[in-house]
Amino acid sequence: MWLGGREANPAAEDDVWVWDMSGLPVDQTMWYPGEPNNHQGLQDHICVYEGRNGLDDCKQFNPYVFLCETEYLVC
């Protein structure tokens, strides 16, 4: 499942990850051990996989189910 996050600047290779809607940085303690690893140089989005307790980096164009952040408005 894609979680609505991405690498801030994939060309920079600085491992800065942000949430798309807010632009806030991703907590680095949330990654699955050994991730993010940018396998084959193509992984610049944040996903979670069944059976893994943590975030993983994934390819942008895989057909993922997604979860998006939204603002909560109280009227």
C-alpha positions as CSV (number, residue, x, y, z in Angstrom):
1,M,0.0,0.0,0.0
2,W,1.4,3.4,-1.0
3,L,1.1,5.8,2.0
4,G,1.3,9.2,0.3
5,G,5.0,9.8,1.0
6,R,8.0,10.2,-1.3
7,E,11.7,11.0,-1.4
8,A,12.0,14.8,-1.3
9,N,14.6,15.0,-4.0
10,P,15.5,11.7,-5.6
11,A,18.4,13.2,-7.6
12,A,20.1,14.4,-4.4
13,E,20.4,10.9,-2.9
14,D,20.3,12.5,0.6
15,D,17.6,10.1,2.0
16,V,15.2,12.9,2.9
17,W,11.6,11.6,2.9
18,V,8.4,13.7,3.2
19,W,4.7,13.2,3.3
20,D,3.1,14.5,0.1
21,M,0.2,16.6,1.5
22,S,2.0,18.3,4.4
23,G,5.6,18.2,3.2
24,L,6.6,17.2,6.7
25,P,9.6,14.9,7.1
26,V,9.0,11.2,7.7
27,D,10.2,9.9,11.1
28,Q,13.3,7.9,10.3
29,T,12.5,5.4,13.1
30,M,9.5,4.2,11.2
31,W,11.4,2.3,8.5
32,Y,11.6,-1.5,8.3
33,P,15.2,-2.6,9.1
34,G,17.4,-2.2,6.0
35,E,15.0,0.3,4.4
36,P,15.0,2.6,2.5
37,N,17.4,0.9,0.1
38,N,16.4,2.3,-3.3
39,H,16.5,-1.1,-4.9
40,Q,17.7,-0.8,-8.5
41,G,17.7,3.0,-8.1
42,L,13.9,3.1,-8.7
43,Q,12.3,3.3,-5.3
44,D,11.3,6.8,-4.3
45,H,7.8,6.4,-2.8
46,I,6.8,5.1,0.7
47,C,4.9,1.8,1.0
48,V,3.9,-0.7,3.6
49,Y,3.7,-4.4,2.9
50,E,1.7,-7.1,4.7
51,G,3.8,-8.9,7.3
52,R,6.4,-6.1,7.7
53,N,6.4,-3.9,10.7
54,G,7.7,-0.7,9.2
55,L,7.9,1.4,6.1
56,D,9.5,0.3,2.8
57,D,10.5,2.3,-0.2
58,C,8.8,1.3,-3.5
59,K,8.6,2.1,-7.2
60,Q,6.3,5.0,-8.2
61,F,4.4,3.2,-11.0
62,N,3.5,-0.1,-9.4
63,P,-0.3,-0.6,-9.1
64,Y,-0.7,0.0,-5.4
65,V,-3.7,0.6,-3.2
66,F,-3.1,3.9,-1.6
67,L,-3.9,5.8,1.6
68,C,-3.8,9.6,1.5
69,E,-3.6,12.3,4.1
70,T,-6.3,14.9,4.3
71,E,-7.0,17.9,6.4
72,Y,-9.7,17.5,9.0
73,L,-12.0,20.5,9.1
74,V,-14.3,21.2,12.1
75,C,-17.3,23.3,11.4
